Amino acid sequence: MGKSKRKTRPWLPRPSTTVVLRDTPENILGRIAFYDVESRSMQRDLTDYGKRRYLREIKRDVAYFNRSFGRADLSVDISGGSLDDASHRVWGALKLTRRKKEAMRGTSHSAAWSTGHPWRW
């Protein structure tokens, strides 16, 4: 007998968690980056007028997408921290959410989460 081929079924839903990262518009403006048409990073110093304009646009975008953000499974505030700090906050929130879900189901896969690799069961 030959080896059985395992078929993948990409159309089947997979368990997932939607995460919204929240930050202040001023912090988002501080991280703004500009790119040319060939996706190369460009150095660009914003004038006071440019900063006010982009800040207004960021605030509009946050207000517009707030309704969609409300449908997320998890919201994490990353304001006032570095990128490394933000990733630790997200992982911590995901671990806490996972533990709550497991407690409701009565199962535990905490060993996989403690290694930092949630996809390794």
C-alpha distances in whole Angstrom, upper triangle without the diagonal:
4,7,9,12,15,18,21,24,27,29,29,32,32,34,37,41,43,46,49,51,55,58,61,62,64,61,59,62,62,58,59,57,58,56,57,55,53,52,54,56,59,62,64,67,68,72,73,73,69,68,70,68,65,65,66,63,61,63,62,59,58,60,58,55,56,55,52,52,53,49,47,46,48,51,52,55,55,59,61,58,56,52,51,53,52,48,49,50,47,45,47,48,44,43,46,45,41,43,45,42,40,43,43,40,40,37,38,36,39,37,35,38,40,38,39,36,35,32,30,30
4,6,9,12,15,18,21,24,27,27,30,29,32,35,38,41,43,47,48,52,55,58,59,61,58,56,59,59,55,55,54,55,52,53,51,49,48,50,52,56,59,61,64,65,68,70,69,66,65,67,65,61,62,63,60,58,60,60,56,56,58,56,52,54,53,49,49,50,47,45,44,45,48,49,53,52,56,58,55,53,49,48,50,49,45,46,48,45,43,45,45,42,41,44,43,40,41,43,40,39,42,42,39,39,36,36,34,37,35,33,36,38,36,37,33,33,30,28,28
4,6,9,12,16,19,22,24,24,27,26,29,31,35,37,40,43,45,49,51,55,56,58,55,52,55,55,52,52,51,51,49,50,49,46,45,47,49,53,56,58,61,61,65,66,66,63,62,63,62,58,59,60,57,55,57,56,53,52,54,53,49,50,49,46,46,47,44,42,40,42,45,46,49,49,52,54,51,49,46,45,47,45,42,43,44,41,39,41,42,38,38,41,39,36,38,40,37,35,39,39,36,36,33,33,31,33,32,30,33,35,33,33,30,29,26,25,24
4,6,9,13,16,19,21,20,23,23,26,28,32,35,37,41,43,46,49,53,54,56,53,51,53,54,50,50,49,50,48,49,48,45,44,46,48,52,55,57,59,60,64,65,64,61,60,61,60,56,57,58,55,53,54,54,50,50,52,50,46,48,47,43,43,44,41,39,37,39,42,43,47,47,50,52,50,48,45,44,45,44,40,41,42,39,37,40,40,36,36,39,37,34,36,37,34,33,36,36,33,34,31,31,29,32,31,28,31,34,32,32,28,28,24,23,23
4,6,9,13,15,18,18,21,21,24,26,30,32,35,38,40,44,46,50,50,53,50,48,50,51,47,47,46,47,45,46,44,42,41,43,45,48,51,53,56,57,60,61,61,57,57,58,56,53,54,55,51,49,51,51,47,47,49,47,43,45,44,40,40,41,38,36,35,37,40,41,44,44,48,50,47,45,42,41,43,41,38,39,40,37,35,38,38,34,34,37,35,32,34,36,33,32,36,35,32,33,30,30,28,31,30,27,30,32,30,30,27,26,22,22,22
4,6,10,13,15,15,17,17,20,22,26,28,31,35,37,40,43,47,47,50,47,45,47,48,44,44,44,44,43,44,42,40,39,41,43,46,49,51,54,54,58,59,58,55,54,55,54,50,51,52,48,46,48,48,44,43,46,44,40,41,40,37,37,38,34,33,31,33,36,37,41,41,44,47,44,43,39,38,40,38,35,36,37,34,32,34,34,30,31,33,31,28,31,32,29,28,32,32,29,30,27,27,25,28,27,24,26,29,28,27,24,23,19,19,19
4,6,10,12,12,15,15,19,21,25,27,30,33,35,39,42,45,46,48,46,43,46,46,43,43,42,43,41,42,40,38,37,40,41,45,48,49,52,52,56,57,56,53,52,53,51,48,49,49,46,44,46,45,41,41,43,41,38,39,38,34,35,36,32,31,30,32,35,36,40,40,43,46,43,42,38,38,40,37,34,36,36,33,31,34,34,30,31,33,31,28,31,32,29,28,32,32,29,30,27,28,26,29,28,25,27,30,29,28,24,23,19,20,20
4,6,9,9,12,12,15,18,21,23,26,29,31,35,38,41,42,44,42,39,42,43,39,39,38,39,38,39,37,36,34,37,38,42,44,46,49,49,52,53,53,49,48,50,48,44,45,46,42,40,42,41,38,38,39,37,34,35,34,31,31,32,29,27,26,29,31,33,36,36,40,42,40,39,35,35,36,34,31,32,33,30,28,31,30,27,28,30,28,25,28,30,26,26,30,29,27,29,26,26,24,27,26,23,25,28,27,26,22,20,17,18,18
4,5,6,9,10,14,16,20,21,25,28,30,34,37,40,41,43,41,38,41,42,39,39,38,39,37,39,37,36,34,37,38,42,44,46,48,48,51,52,51,48,47,48,46,43,44,44,41,39,40,39,36,36,37,35,32,33,32,28,29,30,26,25,24,27,30,32,35,35,39,42,40,38,35,35,36,34,31,32,33,29,28,31,30,26,27,30,27,25,28,29,25,25,29,28,25,28,25,26,24,27,27,24,25,29,28,26,23,21,18,19,19
4,5,8,9,12,14,17,19,22,25,27,31,33,37,37,40,38,35,37,39,35,35,34,35,34,35,33,32,30,33,35,38,41,42,45,44,48,48,48,44,43,44,42,39,40,40,37,35,37,36,32,32,34,32,28,30,29,25,26,27,24,22,22,24,27,29,32,32,36,39,37,35,32,32,33,31,28,30,30,26,26,29,27,24,26,28,25,23,27,28,24,25,29,28,26,28,26,26,24,26,27,24,24,28,27,25,22,20,17,19,20
4,6,9,13,14,17,18,22,24,27,31,34,37,37,40,38,35,38,39,36,36,35,36,35,36,34,34,32,35,36,39,42,43,46,45,48,49,48,45,44,44,42,39,40,40,37,35,36,35,31,31,33,30,27,29,27,24,25,26,22,21,21,24,27,29,32,33,36,39,38,37,34,34,35,32,30,32,31,28,27,30,28,25,27,29,25,24,27,28,24,25,29,27,25,28,26,27,25,28,29,26,26,30,29,27,24,22,19,22,22
4,6,10,12,16,17,21,24,27,30,33,37,37,40,38,36,39,40,37,37,37,38,37,38,37,36,34,37,38,41,44,45,47,46,49,50,49,46,45,45,43,40,41,41,38,36,37,36,32,32,33,31,28,29,27,24,24,25,21,20,20,23,26,28,31,32,36,39,37,37,33,33,34,31,29,30,30,26,26,28,26,23,24,26,23,21,24,25,21,22,25,24,22,24,23,24,22,25,26,23,24,27,27,26,22,20,17,20,19
4,7,9,12,14,17,20,24,27,30,33,34,37,35,33,36,37,34,34,34,36,35,37,36,35,33,36,36,39,42,42,45,44,47,47,46,43,42,43,41,38,38,38,35,33,34,33,29,29,30,28,25,25,24,20,21,21,18,17,16,19,22,24,28,29,32,35,34,34,30,31,31,28,26,27,27,23,23,25,23,20,21,23,20,18,21,21,18,19,22,21,19,22,21,21,20,23,24,21,21,25,25,23,21,18,16,18,18
4,6,10,12,16,19,22,25,28,32,33,36,33,31,34,35,32,33,33,35,34,36,35,35,32,35,35,38,40,41,43,43,46,46,46,43,41,42,40,37,37,37,35,32,33,33,29,28,30,28,25,25,24,21,21,21,18,16,15,17,20,22,26,27,30,33,31,31,28,28,28,25,23,24,24,20,19,22,20,16,18,20,17,15,18,19,16,17,20,19,17,20,18,18,17,19,21,18,18,21,21,20,17,14,12,15,15
4,7,10,13,17,20,23,26,30,31,34,32,30,33,34,31,32,33,35,35,37,36,36,33,35,35,38,40,41,43,42,45,45,45,42,40,41,40,36,36,36,34,31,32,32,28,27,28,27,24,24,23,19,19,19,16,14,12,14,18,19,23,24,28,31,29,29,26,26,26,23,21,22,21,18,17,19,17,13,15,16,13,12,15,15,12,13,17,16,14,17,15,16,14,16,18,16,15,19,19,18,15,12,11,14,14
4,7,10,13,16,19,23,26,28,30,28,26,29,30,28,28,29,31,31,34,33,33,30,32,32,35,37,37,39,38,41,41,41,38,36,37,36,33,32,33,30,27,28,28,25,23,25,24,20,20,20,16,16,16,13,11,9,11,14,16,20,21,24,27,26,26,23,23,23,20,18,19,18,14,14,16,14,11,13,15,12,11,15,15,12,14,17,17,16,19,17,17,15,17,19,16,15,18,19,16,15,11,11,15,15
4,6,10,13,16,19,23,24,27,25,23,27,28,25,26,27,30,30,33,33,33,30,32,31,34,35,36,37,36,39,39,39,36,34,34,33,30,29,30,28,25,25,26,22,21,22,22,18,18,17,14,13,13,11,8,6,7,10,12,16,17,21,24,23,23,20,21,20,17,15,16,15,11,12,14,11,8,11,12,9,10,13,13,11,14,17,16,16,19,18,17,16,17,19,17,14,18,19,16,15,12,13,16,17
4,7,10,13,17,20,21,24,22,20,24,25,23,23,25,27,28,30,30,30,27,30,29,31,32,33,34,33,36,35,35,32,30,31,30,27,26,26,24,21,22,22,19,17,19,18,14,14,14,11,9,10,8,5,5,6,9,11,14,16,19,22,21,22,19,20,19,16,15,17,15,11,13,15,12,10,14,14,11,13,16,16,14,17,20,19,20,22,21,21,20,20,22,20,17,20,21,18,17,15,16,19,20
4,6,10,13,17,18,21,19,17,21,22,19,21,22,25,26,29,30,30,26,28,27,29,30,30,31,30,33,33,33,30,28,28,28,24,23,24,22,19,20,20,17,15,17,17,13,13,14,11,9,10,10,6,6,5,6,7,10,12,15,18,17,18,16,17,16,12,12,14,11,8,11,12,9,9,12,13,11,13,16,16,15,18,20,20,21,24,23,22,20,20,22,20,17,20,21,17,17,15,17,20,21
4,6,10,13,15,17,16,14,18,19,17,18,20,23,24,28,28,29,25,27,26,27,28,28,29,27,30,29,29,27,24,25,24,21,20,20,19,15,16,17,14,11,14,14,11,10,12,10,6,9,9,6,8,6,5,6,8,10,13,16,16,17,15,17,16,12,12,14,12,9,13,14,11,12,15,15,14,16,19,18,18,22,23,23,24,27,26,25,24,23,26,23,20,23,23,20,20,19,20,24,25
4,7,10,12,14,12,11,15,16,14,15,18,21,23,26,27,28,24,25,23,25,25,25,26,25,27,27,27,24,22,22,22,19,18,19,18,14,15,16,14,11,14,15,12,11,14,12,9,12,13,10,11,9,6,5,6,6,9,13,12,13,12,14,12,9,10,12,10,8,12,13,11,12,16,16,15,18,20,20,21,23,25,25,27,29,28,26,25,24,26,24,21,22,23,20,20,19,21,24,26
4,7,9,12,10,10,13,14,14,15,18,21,24,27,28,29,26,27,24,26,26,25,25,23,26,24,25,23,20,20,20,17,15,17,16,12,12,14,12,9,12,14,12,10,13,13,9,12,14,12,13,11,7,6,5,6,7,11,12,13,13,15,13,10,13,14,11,11,15,15,13,15,18,18,17,20,22,22,23,26,27,27,29,31,30,29,28,26,29,27,24,25,26,23,24,23,25,28,30
4,6,8,7,7,10,11,11,13,16,19,22,26,28,29,25,26,23,24,23,22,22,20,22,21,22,20,17,17,18,15,13,15,15,11,11,14,13,10,13,15,13,12,16,16,13,15,17,16,17,14,11,9,6,6,5,8,10,12,12,15,13,10,13,15,13,13,17,17,16,18,21,20,20,23,25,25,26,29,30,30,32,34,33,32,31,29,31,29,26,27,28,24,26,25,27,30,32
4,5,5,6,9,10,11,13,16,19,23,26,28,29,26,27,24,24,23,21,20,18,20,18,19,18,14,14,16,13,10,12,13,9,9,13,12,10,12,15,14,13,17,17,15,17,20,18,20,17,14,12,9,9,6,9,11,13,14,17,16,13,17,18,16,17,20,20,19,21,24,24,24,27,29,28,29,32,33,33,36,37,37,35,34,33,35,33,30,31,31,28,30,29,31,34,36
4,5,5,6,9,10,11,14,17,20,23,25,27,24,24,22,21,20,19,18,15,17,15,16,14,11,11,12,9,6,9,9,6,6,10,10,8,11,13,13,13,17,17,15,18,21,20,22,20,16,15,12,12,10,12,14,15,16,19,18,16,19,21,19,19,23,23,22,24,27,27,26,29,31,31,32,35,36,36,38,40,40,38,37,35,37,36,32,33,34,30,32,31,33,36,38
4,5,5,6,9,10,14,17,20,23,26,28,24,24,21,20,19,17,16,13,15,13,14,13,9,10,12,10,7,10,11,9,9,13,13,12,14,17,17,17,21,21,19,21,24,23,25,22,19,17,14,13,10,10,13,14,16,19,18,16,20,21,20,20,24,25,24,26,29,28,29,31,33,33,34,37,38,39,41,42,42,40,39,37,39,37,33,34,35,31,33,33,35,38,40
4,5,5,7,9,12,16,19,23,25,26,23,23,19,19,18,17,16,15,17,16,17,15,12,13,15,12,10,13,14,10,12,15,14,13,16,18,17,17,21,21,18,21,23,22,23,20,17,15,12,10,7,8,10,11,12,15,14,13,16,18,16,17,21,21,21,23,26,26,26,29,31,31,32,35,36,36,38,40,39,37,36,34,35,34,30,31,31,28,29,29,31,34,37
4,5,5,6,10,13,16,20,22,23,20,20,17,17,17,16,15,14,16,16,17,14,11,13,13,10,9,12,11,8,10,13,11,11,14,16,15,15,19,19,16,19,22,20,22,20,16,15,12,10,9,11,12,12,12,16,15,13,16,18,17,17,21,22,21,22,26,26,26,28,31,31,31,34,36,36,38,40,39,37,35,34,35,33,30,31,31,27,29,29,30,33,36
4,5,5,9,11,15,18,21,22,19,19,16,16,14,13,12,10,13,12,13,11,8,10,10,7,6,10,10,8,10,13,12,12,15,17,17,18,21,21,19,22,25,23,26,23,20,18,16,14,12,13,14,14,15,18,18,16,19,22,21,21,24,26,25,26,29,30,30,32,34,34,35,38,39,40,41,43,42,41,39,37,39,37,33,34,34,31,32,32,34,37,39
4,6,9,12,15,19,22,23,20,19,15,15,13,12,11,10,13,13,15,12,9,12,13,10,10,14,14,11,14,17,16,16,19,20,20,21,24,24,22,25,27,25,27,24,21,19,16,14,11,11,12,12,13,16,16,15,18,20,20,20,24,25,25,26,29,30,30,32,34,35,36,38,40,40,42,44,42,40,39,37,38,36,33,33,33,30,31,32,33,36,39
4,6,10,13,17,20,20,17,16,13,13,12,12,12,12,15,16,17,14,12,15,15,12,12,15,14,12,15,17,16,15,19,20,19,20,24,23,20,24,25,23,25,23,20,18,16,13,12,12,12,11,10,14,15,13,16,19,18,18,21,23,23,24,27,28,28,30,32,33,34,36,38,39,40,42,40,38,36,34,35,33,30,31,30,27,28,29,30,33,36
4,7,10,14,16,18,14,14,11,11,11,10,11,10,14,15,15,12,10,13,13,9,10,13,12,10,14,16,14,15,18,19,18,20,23,22,21,24,26,24,26,24,21,20,18,15,15,15,16,14,14,17,18,16,18,22,21,21,24,26,25,26,29,30,30,32,35,35,36,38,40,40,42,44,42,40,38,37,38,35,32,33,33,29,30,31,32,34,37
4,7,10,13,14,11,10,7,8,8,8,10,11,15,16,17,13,13,16,15,12,14,16,15,13,17,18,16,18,21,21,20,23,26,24,23,27,28,26,28,26,24,22,21,18,18,18,18,16,15,18,20,18,20,23,23,22,25,27,27,28,31,32,32,33,36,37,37,40,42,42,43,45,43,41,39,38,38,36,33,34,33,30,30,31,32,34,38
4,7,10,11,9,8,6,5,7,7,10,11,14,17,17,13,13,16,15,12,15,17,15,15,18,19,18,19,23,22,22,24,27,26,25,29,30,28,31,29,27,25,24,22,21,22,22,20,19,22,24,22,23,27,27,26,28,31,30,31,34,35,35,36,39,40,40,42,45,45,46,48,46,44,42,41,41,39,36,37,36,33,33,34,34,37,40
4,7,8,5,5,4,5,8,9,13,14,18,20,20,16,17,20,18,15,18,20,18,18,21,22,20,22,25,24,23,26,29,27,26,30,31,29,32,30,28,27,27,24,24,25,24,22,20,23,26,24,24,28,28,27,29,32,32,32,35,37,36,37,40,41,41,43,46,46,46,49,46,45,42,41,42,39,37,38,37,33,33,34,34,36,40
4,5,5,5,7,7,10,11,15,16,19,22,21,18,19,22,20,18,21,23,20,20,24,24,22,25,27,26,26,29,31,29,29,33,34,32,35,34,32,31,30,28,28,29,28,26,24,27,29,27,28,32,32,31,33,36,35,35,38,40,39,40,44,44,44,46,49,49,49,52,49,48,45,44,45,42,40,41,40,36,36,37,36,39,42
4,6,7,10,10,14,15,18,19,22,25,24,20,22,24,22,20,23,24,21,22,25,25,23,25,28,27,26,29,31,29,30,33,33,32,35,34,33,32,32,30,30,31,31,28,26,29,32,29,30,33,34,32,34,37,37,36,39,41,40,41,44,45,44,46,49,49,49,52,50,48,45,45,45,42,40,42,40,37,36,37,36,39,42
4,6,9,11,14,16,20,21,24,27,27,23,24,27,25,22,25,27,24,24,28,27,25,27,30,29,28,31,33,31,31,35,34,33,35,34,33,32,32,30,31,32,31,28,26,28,31,29,29,32,33,31,33,36,36,35,38,41,40,40,44,45,44,46,49,49,49,51,49,47,44,44,44,40,39,41,39,35,35,35,34,37,40
4,6,9,13,14,18,19,23,25,25,21,22,25,23,20,23,25,22,21,25,25,22,25,28,26,25,28,30,28,28,32,31,30,32,31,30,29,29,26,27,28,27,24,22,25,27,25,25,29,29,28,30,33,33,32,35,37,36,37,40,41,40,42,45,46,46,48,45,44,41,40,41,37,36,37,35,32,31,32,32,34,38
4,6,10,12,16,18,22,24,25,21,22,25,23,20,23,25,23,22,26,27,24,26,30,29,28,30,33,31,30,34,34,32,34,33,31,30,29,27,27,28,26,24,21,24,27,25,25,29,30,29,30,33,34,33,36,38,38,38,41,43,42,44,47,47,48,49,47,45,42,41,41,38,37,38,36,33,32,33,33,36,39
4,7,9,13,15,19,21,22,18,19,22,21,18,20,23,21,20,24,25,23,24,28,27,26,29,32,30,29,32,33,31,33,31,29,28,27,24,24,24,23,21,19,22,24,23,23,27,28,27,29,32,32,32,34,37,36,37,40,41,41,43,46,46,47,49,46,44,41,40,41,38,36,37,35,32,32,33,33,35,39
4,6,10,12,16,19,19,16,16,20,19,17,19,22,20,20,24,25,23,25,28,28,27,30,33,31,30,34,35,33,35,33,31,29,28,25,25,25,24,22,21,24,26,25,26,29,30,29,31,34,34,34,37,39,39,40,43,44,44,46,48,49,50,51,49,47,45,43,44,41,39,40,38,35,35,36,36,39,42
4,7,10,13,16,17,14,15,18,18,16,18,21,20,20,23,25,24,25,28,28,28,30,33,32,31,34,36,34,36,34,31,30,28,25,24,24,23,21,20,23,25,24,26,29,29,29,32,34,34,35,38,39,39,41,43,44,45,47,49,50,51,52,50,48,46,44,44,42,39,40,39,35,36,37,38,40,44
4,6,10,13,14,11,12,15,15,13,16,18,18,18,21,22,22,23,26,27,27,29,32,31,30,34,35,34,36,34,31,29,28,25,23,23,23,22,21,25,26,25,27,30,30,30,33,35,35,36,38,40,40,41,44,45,45,48,50,50,51,53,51,49,47,45,46,44,41,42,41,37,38,39,40,42,45
4,7,10,11,9,9,13,14,12,14,17,17,17,20,22,22,23,26,27,27,29,32,32,31,34,36,34,37,34,31,30,27,25,23,22,23,21,22,25,26,25,28,30,30,31,33,35,35,36,39,40,40,42,45,45,46,48,50,51,52,54,52,50,48,46,47,45,42,43,42,38,39,40,41,44,47
4,7,8,5,6,9,10,9,11,14,14,15,17,19,19,21,23,24,25,27,30,30,29,32,34,33,35,33,30,28,26,24,22,21,23,22,22,26,27,25,28,31,30,30,33,35,35,36,39,40,40,42,44,44,45,48,49,50,51,53,52,50,48,47,48,45,42,43,43,39,40,41,42,45,48
4,5,5,6,9,10,10,12,14,15,16,18,20,21,22,24,26,27,28,32,32,31,34,36,35,38,36,32,31,28,26,24,23,25,25,25,29,29,28,31,33,33,33,36,38,37,39,42,42,42,45,47,47,48,51,52,52,54,56,55,53,51,49,51,48,45,46,46,42,43,44,45,48,51
4,5,5,6,9,10,10,12,14,15,16,18,20,21,23,24,26,27,30,31,30,32,35,34,37,35,31,30,27,25,22,22,24,24,26,29,29,28,31,33,32,33,36,37,36,38,41,41,41,44,46,46,47,50,51,51,53,55,54,53,51,49,51,49,45,46,46,42,44,44,46,49,51
4,5,5,6,9,10,11,12,14,15,17,18,20,21,23,24,26,29,30,29,32,34,34,37,35,32,31,28,26,24,24,26,27,27,31,31,29,32,35,33,34,37,38,37,39,42,42,42,45,47,47,47,50,52,52,53,56,55,53,52,50,52,50,46,47,47,44,45,45,46,49,52
4,5,5,6,8,10,11,12,14,15,16,18,20,21,22,24,27,28,27,30,32,32,34,33,29,28,26,24,22,23,24,24,25,28,29,27,30,32,31,31,35,36,35,36,40,40,40,42,45,44,45,48,49,49,51,53,52,51,49,48,49,47,44,45,44,41,42,42,43,46,49
4,5,5,6,8,10,10,12,14,15,16,18,20,21,22,26,26,25,28,30,29,32,30,27,25,23,21,19,19,21,21,22,26,25,24,27,29,28,28,32,33,32,34,37,37,37,39,42,41,42,45,47,47,48,51,50,48,46,45,46,44,41,42,42,38,39,40,41,44,47
4,6,5,6,9,10,11,12,14,15,17,18,20,21,24,25,24,27,30,29,32,30,27,26,23,22,20,20,23,23,24,28,27,26,29,31,29,29,33,34,33,35,38,38,37,40,42,42,43,46,47,47,49,51,50,49,47,46,48,46,42,43,44,40,41,41,42,46,48
4,5,5,6,9,10,11,12,14,16,17,18,20,23,24,23,26,29,28,32,30,27,26,24,23,21,22,24,25,25,29,28,26,29,32,30,30,33,35,33,35,38,38,37,40,43,42,42,46,47,47,48,51,50,49,47,46,48,46,42,44,44,40,41,41,42,45,48
4,5,5,6,9,10,10,12,14,15,16,18,21,21,21,24,26,26,29,27,24,23,21,20,18,20,21,21,21,25,25,23,25,28,27,26,30,31,30,31,35,35,34,37,39,39,39,42,44,44,45,48,47,45,44,43,44,42,39,40,40,36,37,37,38,41,44
4,5,5,6,9,10,11,12,14,15,16,20,20,19,22,25,24,27,25,22,21,19,18,16,17,19,20,21,24,24,21,24,27,25,25,29,29,28,30,33,33,32,35,37,37,38,41,42,42,44,46,45,44,43,41,43,41,38,39,39,36,37,36,38,41,43
4,5,5,6,9,10,11,12,14,15,18,20,19,21,24,24,27,26,23,23,20,20,18,20,22,23,24,27,27,24,27,29,27,27,31,32,30,31,35,34,33,36,39,38,38,42,43,42,44,47,46,45,44,43,45,43,40,41,42,38,39,38,39,43,45
4,5,5,6,9,10,10,12,14,17,17,17,20,22,22,26,25,22,22,20,20,18,21,23,23,23,26,26,23,26,28,26,26,29,31,29,30,33,33,32,35,38,37,37,40,42,41,43,45,45,44,42,41,43,41,38,40,40,36,37,36,37,41,43
4,5,5,6,9,10,11,12,15,16,15,18,20,20,23,21,18,18,16,16,15,17,19,20,19,23,22,20,22,25,23,22,26,27,25,26,30,30,29,31,34,33,34,37,38,38,40,42,41,40,39,38,40,38,35,36,36,33,33,33,34,37,39
4,5,5,6,9,10,10,14,15,14,16,19,19,22,21,18,18,16,16,15,17,20,21,21,25,23,21,23,26,23,23,26,27,25,27,30,30,29,31,34,33,33,37,38,37,39,42,41,40,39,38,41,39,35,37,38,34,35,34,35,39,41
4,5,5,6,9,10,12,14,14,16,19,19,23,22,19,20,19,19,18,21,23,24,24,27,26,23,26,28,26,25,28,29,27,28,32,31,30,33,35,34,34,38,39,38,40,43,42,42,41,40,42,40,37,39,39,36,36,35,36,40,41
4,5,5,6,8,11,11,11,14,16,17,20,19,17,18,17,17,17,20,22,22,22,25,24,21,23,26,23,22,26,27,24,25,29,29,27,30,33,32,32,35,36,36,37,40,39,39,38,37,39,37,34,36,36,33,33,32,33,36,38
4,5,5,6,9,10,9,12,14,14,18,16,14,15,14,15,14,18,19,21,20,23,22,19,21,23,21,19,23,24,21,23,26,26,24,27,30,29,29,32,33,33,35,37,37,36,35,34,37,35,31,33,34,31,31,30,31,35,36
4,6,5,8,10,10,11,14,15,19,18,15,17,16,18,17,20,22,24,24,27,25,22,24,26,23,22,26,26,24,25,28,28,26,29,31,30,30,33,34,33,35,38,38,38,37,36,39,37,34,36,37,33,34,32,34,37,39
4,6,7,8,10,11,14,15,19,18,16,18,18,20,20,23,25,26,25,28,27,23,25,27,25,23,27,28,25,25,29,29,26,29,32,30,30,34,35,34,35,38,38,38,37,37,39,37,34,37,37,34,34,32,33,37,38
4,5,5,6,9,10,11,15,15,13,15,16,17,18,21,23,24,22,25,24,21,22,24,22,20,23,24,21,22,26,25,23,26,28,27,27,30,32,30,32,35,35,34,33,33,36,33,31,33,34,30,30,28,29,33,34
4,5,5,6,9,10,14,13,11,14,14,16,17,20,22,23,22,25,24,20,22,24,21,19,22,23,20,21,24,23,21,24,27,25,25,29,30,28,30,33,33,33,32,32,35,33,30,32,33,30,30,28,29,33,34
4,5,5,7,10,13,14,13,16,17,19,20,24,25,27,25,28,26,23,24,26,23,21,24,25,21,22,25,24,21,24,27,25,24,28,29,27,29,32,32,33,32,32,35,33,30,33,34,31,31,29,30,33,34
4,5,6,7,11,12,12,15,16,18,20,24,24,25,24,26,25,21,22,24,21,19,22,23,20,19,23,23,20,22,25,23,22,26,28,26,27,31,30,31,30,30,33,31,28,31,32,28,28,26,26,30,31
4,5,5,9,9,8,11,12,15,16,20,21,22,21,23,21,18,19,21,18,16,19,19,16,16,20,19,17,20,22,21,21,24,25,24,26,29,29,28,28,28,30,28,25,28,29,26,26,23,25,28,29
4,6,8,9,8,12,14,17,18,22,23,25,23,25,23,20,21,22,19,17,20,20,16,17,20,19,16,19,22,19,19,23,24,22,24,27,27,28,28,27,30,29,26,28,30,27,27,24,26,29,30
4,7,9,10,13,16,19,21,24,25,26,24,26,25,21,21,23,20,17,20,20,16,16,19,19,15,18,20,18,17,21,22,21,22,25,25,26,26,26,29,27,24,27,29,26,25,23,24,27,27
4,5,7,10,13,16,18,22,22,23,21,22,21,18,18,19,16,14,16,17,13,13,16,16,13,15,18,16,15,19,21,19,21,24,23,23,23,23,26,24,21,24,25,22,22,19,20,24,24
4,7,10,14,16,19,23,22,23,21,22,21,17,17,18,15,12,14,14,11,10,13,12,9,11,14,13,12,15,17,16,17,20,20,20,19,19,22,21,18,21,23,20,20,17,18,21,22
4,7,10,13,16,19,19,20,18,19,17,14,14,15,12,9,11,11,8,8,11,10,8,11,13,12,12,16,17,17,19,21,21,20,19,19,22,20,17,19,21,18,19,16,18,21,22
4,7,10,12,16,16,17,16,17,15,12,13,14,10,9,12,12,8,10,13,12,11,14,16,15,16,19,20,20,22,24,24,23,22,21,24,23,19,21,23,20,21,19,21,24,25
4,6,9,12,12,14,13,14,12,9,10,11,7,6,10,10,7,9,12,12,12,15,16,16,17,20,21,22,24,25,25,23,22,21,23,22,18,20,21,18,19,18,21,24,25
4,6,9,10,12,12,13,11,8,11,11,8,9,12,12,10,13,15,15,15,18,20,19,21,24,24,25,27,29,28,27,26,24,26,25,21,22,24,20,22,21,24,27,28
4,7,6,8,9,10,8,5,9,10,7,8,12,12,11,14,16,16,17,20,21,22,23,25,26,27,29,31,30,28,27,24,26,25,21,22,23,19,21,21,24,26,28
4,6,9,10,12,10,8,12,13,10,12,15,15,15,17,20,20,20,23,25,25,26,29,30,30,33,34,33,31,30,28,30,28,25,25,26,23,25,25,28,30,32
4,7,10,12,9,9,13,13,12,14,17,17,17,20,21,21,23,25,26,27,29,31,32,33,35,36,35,33,32,29,31,30,26,26,27,24,26,27,29,32,34
4,7,8,6,6,10,10,10,12,14,15,15,18,19,20,21,24,25,26,28,29,30,32,34,35,34,31,29,27,28,27,23,23,24,21,23,24,27,29,31
4,5,5,6,9,10,10,12,14,15,16,18,20,21,23,24,26,27,29,30,32,33,35,36,34,31,29,27,28,26,23,23,23,20,22,23,25,27,30
4,5,5,6,9,10,11,12,14,15,17,18,20,21,22,24,26,27,29,30,32,33,34,32,30,27,25,26,24,21,21,21,17,19,20,22,25,27
4,5,5,6,9,10,11,12,14,15,17,19,20,21,23,25,26,27,29,31,32,32,30,27,25,23,23,21,18,18,18,15,17,19,21,23,25
4,5,5,6,9,10,11,12,14,15,17,18,20,21,23,24,26,27,29,30,31,29,27,25,22,23,22,18,18,18,15,18,19,22,24,26
4,5,5,6,9,10,11,12,14,15,16,18,20,21,23,24,26,27,29,30,28,26,24,22,23,21,18,18,19,15,17,18,20,23,25
4,5,5,6,9,10,11,12,14,15,16,18,20,21,22,24,26,27,28,26,23,21,19,20,18,15,15,15,12,14,14,17,19,22
4,5,5,6,9,10,10,12,14,15,16,18,20,21,22,24,26,26,24,22,20,17,18,17,13,13,14,11,13,14,17,19,21
4,6,5,6,9,10,11,12,14,15,17,18,20,21,23,24,25,24,22,20,18,19,18,15,15,16,13,16,15,19,21,22
4,5,5,6,9,10,10,12,14,15,16,18,20,21,23,24,22,20,18,17,18,17,13,14,15,12,14,13,16,18,20
4,5,5,6,9,10,10,12,14,15,16,18,20,21,22,20,17,15,13,15,13,9,10,11,8,10,10,13,15,17
4,5,5,6,9,10,11,12,14,15,17,19,20,21,19,17,15,13,15,14,10,11,13,10,13,12,16,17,18
4,5,5,6,9,10,11,12,14,15,17,19,20,19,17,16,14,16,16,12,13,15,13,14,13,16,18,19
4,5,5,6,9,10,11,12,14,15,17,18,16,14,13,12,14,13,9,12,13,11,12,10,13,15,16
4,5,5,6,9,10,10,12,14,15,16,14,12,11,8,11,10,7,8,11,9,11,9,12,14,14
4,5,5,6,9,10,11,13,14,15,14,12,12,10,14,14,10,11,14,13,15,12,16,17,17
4,5,5,6,9,10,11,13,14,13,12,12,12,15,14,11,14,16,14,15,12,15,17,17
4,5,5,6,9,10,11,12,10,9,9,8,12,11,9,11,14,13,13,10,12,14,13
4,5,5,6,9,10,10,9,7,8,7,11,12,9,11,14,14,15,12,15,16,15
4,5,5,6,9,10,10,10,12,11,15,15,13,15,18,17,18,15,17,19,18
4,5,5,6,8,9,9,11,11,15,15,13,16,18,18,17,14,16,17,16
4,5,5,6,5,6,8,9,12,13,12,14,17,17,17,13,15,16,14
4,5,5,6,7,10,11,14,16,14,16,19,19,20,17,19,19,17
4,6,8,10,13,14,17,18,17,19,22,22,22,18,20,21,19
4,6,9,11,13,16,17,16,19,22,21,21,17,19,19,17
4,7,10,12,15,16,16,18,21,21,21,18,19,19,16
4,7,9,12,13,13,15,18,18,18,15,16,16,13
4,6,8,9,10,11,14,15,15,12,14,13,11
4,5,6,7,9,11,12,11,9,10,10,7
4,5,5,6,9,10,10,9,12,11,9
4,5,5,7,9,9,9,11,9,8
4,6,6,7,6,6,8,6,6
4,5,5,6,5,8,8,9
4,5,8,8,11,11,11
4,5,8,10,9,10
4,6,9,9,11
4,6,6,9
4,6,7
4,6
4
